[in-house]
């Protein structure tokens, strides 16, 4: 008889626990998981852009190796003018040197020595081959100019 009461008591406890579990699960509710992107480039809120940009710039550990400042309006007009003037002077000087060295007819077949460089101009079937040799280091560059 004692075994029957133990069995009925454990059965009652089990039923009570199952009922309690079912009652608690009815109280619980869930909602759908909705993905909302934060990045405006992927459909996120537009107002997050400035915050994300400043966050990325604060975490940027790499230095600009080129030395170029790509910011808008960051260049100095006087520096721009000086650089432009230097480029024009060097361009004119190099044009005059090439004209003196190669003549008005331009590049003609042959070997030329200019400073530390040896320049070989050789006509080929497809165009002109220009070989530039650094006499000091032995470095060589070959430029192929095709006919049109």
N, C-alpha and C positions, 0 to 999 in steps of 0.2 A: 504494500500500500504506500509505503514511503517512496518507492520508486515512481509510482504513478503521480504522486504529488510533485515530486521533483521534475518529472517530465512535463507535467501540465504547467508548472511555474516557469520553466525555461521556454515552453511553447508560448505562454502568455507574454513573456519578456520579448521573445523574437517577434511576435505579432505587433507588440507595442512599438518596438524599434522600427519595424517596417512601416507602420502607420505614421510614426513621427517623421521618418525619412520622406515619405510621400507628401506629408503635410508641409515640410520644409521646402521640398523641391517646388511645390506650388507657389510658395512665397518668392522664390528666386526668379529673377527675370534677367534677360540678356538683351543686348541691342546688336544691330548689325555693325560690323567693323567697316568703317568708311575711311578710305585712304584720301588724305588731302595733301597734295604736294606743297612744299613750302617755297621751292624755287620758282620764280616767275617764268623762267624759261620752259618749265614743264607744266605750266598751267596753275601755278600757285598764285598767291595774293601779290599784286603788283607792289604794294607798299613794303614788302619784305626785301626788295632789291637792294636798297641802300644799306640795310642792316647786314645782309649777306655779303655785300661787297666789302664793307668795312671790316667784317669778321675775317674774310679771306685775306685782306691786306695785312691785318694784324698778325695773322699766323704765317705769313710768307717769310720764309727763312732764307730765300735765295736773293743774292745781290744782283743788280743789273750789270752784267759783265761787259755789255757793249758800250756803256757809258752814255747811251742815248736817253734823254728824258722825253718820254712820249706823252707827257701831259699836255693838255690843250692850253695854248697860250703861255707855255712855260719857256719858250725860247726868247732870247734877247734879240731885238731887231738889229742892234749894232753888231753883234756877233754874226748874225745871218749875213749882213752886208759884207763884213770882213771875209767870211768864208767864201761867199760868192765871188768877191773880187780876187781872192787868192786862186780860186779855181779857174777863173777867166785868164789870169796872167799865166798860170802854169800851162793851160791849154794852148794859148798863143805861143808860148815859148817852145813847147813840144812840137807844135805844128811847124814852126820855123826851123827847128833842129832836123826834123824829118825831111823837110824840103831841101835844106842845105846838104844833108847826107845822101839822099836818094835822088835829088833833082826834081824838076817839075813834072817829069813823066811818071813819077811814083816809083813803085817797087820794081826793080829789074833784077834779072837772074844774076847771082853772084854771092860772094862772101864779104861781109862787112864786119869791121871791128869798131865798136863804140864803147869806149871806157873799158870796163871789165867784162863786156859781153861780146860774143861772136854770133853774128846773125847770118844764116845760110838761107838763101831764097832759091828754091828749086821748082821749076814748072813740072807738073804731073799731068796724067791723062784727065783727071777730074778737076784740076784747078791749080793752085799754087800752094806749096808746102813751105812754111817758114819755121826754121829751127833756131831757137834762141838758146845759147849755151853760156852759162856763167863760168868764166874761165877760172875764177878763184875756187869755187866749190865743186864744179863739175855738174851742177844741176842743169837739166835740160828741159825745155818746153817746146812742144811741136804744135803749130797752128796750121790747120788746113782751111784754105779759102776756096770754095768750089766755084766753078764757072756757072754763069746764069745765062 
